[in-house]
Amino acid sequence: MSDAVLGLFTNLARQDIAQVQWIPGQNKWSQVVPSSGSEALLITSVPSLSVDTLLKSSDLDPSFKRFPQLTWVNDHQAYYQVGSDIFLCSPAKTGATNAKWLSLPKSADNIDILPNSLKAAYTAGNNLYYADAAGKVTAVTNDANQGIVNGQAVHRREFGIEKGTFFSPKGNFLAFYRMDESMVEQYPLIDWNTVPATMHYTRYPFAGRTSHQVSLGVFNTTTKQIIYLNTEGPKDQYLTTVTWSPDEKYLFVGLLNREQNHLALNKYDAQSGKLIKTLFEENDSKYIQPLHALHFLPGKNNEFIWYSQRDGFMHLYRYNTEGKLLNQVTKGAWLVNDILGAQPAKKELYFLASKDSPLEKHLYAVNWVNGTLRRLDTTSGQHTPLVSTNGTYVIDKWSNPGTPRNIDLFSTDNKLRKQLLSASDPLAGYQRPKVENVTVKADDGTPLYGKLIYPVNFDASKKYPVIVYLYNGPNVQIITNSYPASGNLWYEYMAQHGYFIFTMDGRGSSNRGLKFEQATFRQLGTIEMKDQMQGVNYLKSLPFIDAQRMGIHGWSFGGFMTTSFMLRQPGIFKCAVAGGPVMDWKMYEVMYTERYMDTPQENPKGYEDANLLSKVKNLKGKLLLIHGSIDSTVVWQNSIDFLKKAVDENVQVDYFVYPGHEHNVRGYNRIHLMQKITDYFKDNL
């Protein structure tokens, strides 16, 4: 079980190149390798592939057996963090230097470092701090009101928001989110590690109720003054896609209304905060989900790439900073996932996309003026490339079901191609199951991709139990053409113990385009269940599947789907395990829920159809619910209220709580979780 749960990250981890990264502005990469009881930092030059050893981990500190994570500042200097201290080092064959740059308070969080000018921002408590290149710290904010939070990610990290600070390209300004959540209801989380237990409160904006209010400040790192952008509009609107112009004169912000069906891309003066103009607007009858900041073209202060699903698929559009659309760069019935680099001389962007298959990601080059497109990698599977800063070379990590991990080096002009690593299969010594790719059709004919994992030592004359694992929620894709073929070693563990496993991405999940994703709008759990029933019908058609011994399991949205099946389609599954499930979408957060369901006031039928608390009496079969006691994503009350309804309705359910765990059970305790789930299926199937 420990191998199945943690093995791919520990004793069964695939071979890799440690800390591989391109050195800024150079055709060289760095990596870390073992060396005489410690580690060494190597630099490889391209195309010669000559290798130099710059320093050992013990050169940084005699106690270091391993290198801390290095980040290059420029072509000769890097920084790393140990505890609350940040160090600068200059790796070199001779004359290497190493010195402490910045000591952070132990409570420091949300650390954001601008490498090219060595400036840093961090939060302590609910306030924001700035450190200059000399390590001098300035308090940017000083809010005593704990309901006001500065410099942290806002809007519950929706809309592609991963952080709350945004340095201007040269470091002369620091933009930051200021979130006032004092009007948002406080929700209690209990710490059971003390006697008596203690209470911690988090602000949780429930769907249809009061949300927080966000503004954007700009801190001048020279004058130490702050101005706020004049983001006029409803106070509970969403501020997304925050981007500096390369010349630091302007900030671009996508203002998304709370209904999430209208977005305005605004241009603001960074010195005064005044609105210069709205460059363009996007509308959608269902919702808009901005996920990417603007991508300015290299060497251009006035041209950028905008990601949009306006034609039904995520594509790239070239605009100027006056809001004129210059051209649509990519188009077709496929999605762009991410821009990874560029080469100005060729006017080429390098990006990851699912053009060849929604189950794969490949690296492509496109001319941003004429749209000429070419694929750069040559192998099937999931690719995670690193493009050099000048766009000349690529280090490409990839896998597919028959390839645990390969790492290739190639030039973007296709004149150089060399394999750097071909990882051995860490699972070669295990008895592994057959994995079959499956395609079933939704009721509207849409192909749905899944996998059927056979029991080890399969005998076609026998009938076997089957477990359906599902998620089927927004922004998640389970089925990909990658290693391991099964997608999860726990599936393989169960196959070794005589189970079929079936998993499938239905409509509503990601990477298939807007029509596929929006099919579930205002009716979460309904279309998804229809699609998953197509998978169930497929399983029932197989002579070796025992339809009387079917189980189902999922977590989070998958926990909602699992419980939905047991209550809205009772009798299909003999037993189920639902982890961290949403039971009533009125008890989930504003940003996510209102995007897909509108508000409870606007869509009472959709919310009631999806409300599982009103359907407890329909339960047939065995249901195990699992929840983390300090889950601040799907609050514990979802399953507690379900238990109360079960008691009131005299319905028996099984329940398990993981004290001190949040929305999922991570780390070593996950072995206990998966054993618990395994035992439940063993006992009931």
Beta strands, then each sheet from edge to edge (+ up, - down):
strand 1: 18-22
strand 2: 28-35
strand 3: 38-45
strand 4: 51-56
strand 5: 71-72
strand 6: 78-82
strand 7: 85-90
strand 8: 97-103
strand 9: 109-114
strand 10: 119-124
strand 11: 127-131
strand 12: 137-139
strand 13: 148-150
strand 14: 165-167
strand 15: 173-180
strand 16: 186-191
strand 17: 198-203
strand 18: 213-220
strand 19: 226-228
strand 20: 238-244
strand 21: 250-256
strand 22: 262-269
strand 23: 275-283
strand 24: 295-296
strand 25: 303-308
strand 26: 315-320
strand 27: 325-328
strand 28: 336-343
strand 29: 348-353
strand 30: 362-367
strand 31: 373-375
strand 32: 382-387
strand 33: 393-400
strand 34: 403-411
strand 35: 417-422
strand 36: 435-441
strand 37: 447-453
strand 38: 464-469
strand 39: 500-505
strand 40: 545-555
strand 41: 575-579
strand 42: 622-628
strand 43: 654-658
sheet 1: 1+ 2- 3+ 4-
sheet 2: 5+ 6- 7+ 8-
sheet 3: 9+ 10- 11+ 12-
sheet 4: 13+ 15- 14+
sheet 5: 13+ 15- 18+ 19-
sheet 6: 16+ 17-
sheet 7: 20+ 21- 22+ 23-
sheet 8: 24+ 25- 26+ 27-
sheet 9: 28+ 29- 30+ 31-
sheet 10: 32+ 33- 34+ 35-
sheet 11: 36+ 37- 39+ 38+ 40+ 41+ 42+ 43+
end
